[in-house]
Amino acid sequence: MKNSRAFVMLAIALLAGLAAVVFASKWLIQTSSGATVPVAVASDDINLGQPINEAMIRTVSWPKDSLPPGTFAVPKDLDGRVVRASLTRGEPVLESKLAPVGTKGGLSAVIGEGHRAITVRVNDVVGVAGFALPGNYVDVIVNTQEPEKKADTQQQSISKIVLEKILVLAVAQQVNRDDTAPKVVNAVTLEVTPEQAEKLDLARSVGTLSLVLRNQVDDNKLLTEGVTKETLLGRQVPPPVPLPEPAHPVRVKYAERAVKRNCIGVLSGVTGSQECF
């Protein structure tokens, strides 16, 4: 009697435990499915300026609480979009890393709004030994001749920074910003405003250019006067001699001369008068 009661109690305990496991597993499944959402990620590395197709994208479950803004849930929505920042494998595709809808692939997709791309011919010295890579910032120095101030003075060479913090878009035909290995190339493409493009085009026509690599987080702009041969050697440049002020014309006042006049006496009846002419 005691044994049968023990078996009944054991069976009831087993059934209760099995029911608890079933209900707990269902609750976990429901909870986990409600806490994650599908997110489109890169199935392989995607280079800057490359158009996206569905084969490059896959979806993964992403925790809903840590979902970054601008994600995509359907890979089809990314078909034809152009990447303006390189993506690595497994990285979520965000709207902020894509060019506007309708943009074609290539370098033009990564040019900022209101900016232009201009290419400058460089060598291993001008190009900072190949360390001016896409994504870096450079200053542009021009070495030219000073304009003639006087006919009898000799022209001097001058070096002057004409552009500051210019973004390097590409070196040669490469736009990958993840590569940090130096590359000695013969051309560098820079992102400039239209006004800066005019300055740069004039600078390379009147002298030689040099690129100066700068820290990416350095936003300070310095106004320099340029360096000539005199200032380079530490010689004191005499101050310019002020030109004498032009003499003002003196107005001469002439005294009015008395005009000699002829007068005659006129007798009319008993009265007389004098007429002058």
Secondary structure, 3 states (H helix, E strand, C coil): CHHHHHHHHHHHHHHHHHHHHHHHHHHHHHHHHHHEEEEEEECCCECCCCECCHHHEEEEEEEHHHCCCCCCCCHHHHCCCEECCCECCCCECCHHHECCCCCCCCHHHHCCCCCEEEEEECCCCCCHHHCCCCCCEEEEEEEEECCCCCCCCCCCEEEEEEEEEEEEEEECCECCCCCCCCCCCCEEEEEECHHHHHHHHHHHHHCEEEEEEECCCCCCCCCCCCEEHHHHCCCCCCCCCCCCCCCCCCCCCCCCCCCCCCEEEEEECCEEEEEEC
